[in-house]
């Protein structure tokens, strides 16, 4: 069983409809035969370009009546492929929105998969000024036979999440990313993604934003931790086939996910024998 992934890498601005037009142009020019198109983080709107958190709140939409998602739905139907979009989701409380991942099926159905848990409060940025933290891990879905989960950008620095996904049966993790530039940031993106793939013996697929602030370098990493595909820099689109058998080739040789069950059965105690309750 295999799945053809399409990765969109581009410089997106503030206005959601302008950003949709850019995505439409890229796919009309370059789409081949992908089953699933992945858009980068901030491809609906880039909050780091907005001066005030309340401006992000104004852009946020509810999933069920979103103009932006409806436009992407028309595009998904046109090319007969699903689109996994990063979405600024209006919170029921009308407070700070959620940084979410929504699957747009060619049939027109929207399916929310995840809201970002680990907000980017690092390197001088404070993403928590703009977004509310997600409260649950990704929904697990099966796409052309591959069990799939989702993460968003800064999540990739937290290995516990990806081990949990592997324990949930995930064979593919898709990452929307807006990885900002900085000292050794490109190197850190690659070694973190390769580590998450290798230690959990699963596919990692990263669609990354490109631009003045962002590094690009969208990539596919196989379950052995080998980078097998990359878009490098600049606006680009590319497709790659991921297959289920590669996961089980890796897990037969390197059964880390299976062996990790031992730790889950251990009572964790400190040097004085006192149980550690709050890990």
Protein Blocks (a to p, Z undefined) as FASTA:
>chain_A
ZZddddddddddfblmlmmmmmmmmmmmmockbfbdcddehklbcfklpfbfklmmmmpc
cfklcfklmmmmmmmmmnopacddddddddfklpacddddddddfkopacdfbdcfbdcd
eehiafklmpccdfbdcddddeehiacdddehjlmmmmklmmmmmmnopabdcdddddde
dehklmmmmmmmmmmmmmnopaddddddedjkbggjpacddfkopafbdekeajdddddd
ddfklmmmmmmmmmmkmmmmmmmmpccddfkopacfkZZ
